[in-house]
């Protein structure tokens, strides 16, 4: 239930960011909206997979791989944009109400993501571990958005540089999370092969 609720939050938040990006002429908000939409899709796949393939490890691995690809693609594009800011700075000054509003929502998103990480981290389930990965990416994204909002509120000089540094740091952390998820995916595959071998051996022994 929580997974679907946060999924819809991501979708709605993505639409809001798209509108802000259009009316404020900000490619950052447009890209951030795409990132939120990707998080929503990843949450949908995970929540849907938990309902359909709750006890099917093979199907869970298929869903898990899709989540990894979505997070990896979204994070790679985000990091590429942040690196671009080192060479082509952007103006991160928005209207006060826009910066204040996005800062509040970003903090709320971080709190929700942190709660989700704590809730799912210690539970030994493949798809629950994917929720942990999605929540970590959501938290990283929220921190970067909060940084952009605060820099806009205080009208910080060289804001583009600070945004690019923060974006690259948390983007790299997101890529590391994807790498860890790849390791989990690989270990789940080895465990699945072990289960299938055990089942075949047991089946042959009863013939």
Phi, psi and omega in degrees: 000315179297324180298316179292323180296314179291330176300311180293327175300315179298318180296313180296317180296324177297316179297317178299317179295321178301314180296318178297318179299320180290309185284333178265356181062040184247114177292331179301312182293325177296315179294320178296324176296319177297321179297315179297322178296321177295321177296320177298317178296319179296320178294320179298313180300318181293312181295319179293320179294324179294331179278325185270316187241050186299323183242019180247100185296325180297314179293324178297320179295323178297315178295318181300318180295322178295320178297317179301314181298319179296312180295320181295315181295314181298318182290321180298317178296318180297315179296319179300319178295318180294323176295322178302325181297336177296328185256328179233088182298151176240161180270116180252056177239117182238170177300149185303317183292327178293313180296318180294316180298312182293328178295316180297313180295322179298319178295319178296319179296320179296316180298315179298316181296318180297318177298319179295321178297313179298321183292325188253349189298316187269000182270125186276082178213136186299311183288330174293326177291330176291326175297322176301315179298316179296318180295323177296316177297321178297319179295317179298316180297319180296322180296316180296317179295319178297321178298314179299316182296315181294318179298325178290319181296319182270358179052052182289133175289151182057034180301325181300322180295314181295322178296317181295320178296310179298319181296319179293316181301309182284336174292318177297320176299321177297320178294324177295321176299318177298321179296316178297320178296325177295322178295317178298318179299317180295316180295323177296325177294318178296319179295322179295318178296323178295318178296316181295321178294319179296318180295319179294319180295316179296318180296318181292328183289341180262002180280000000 
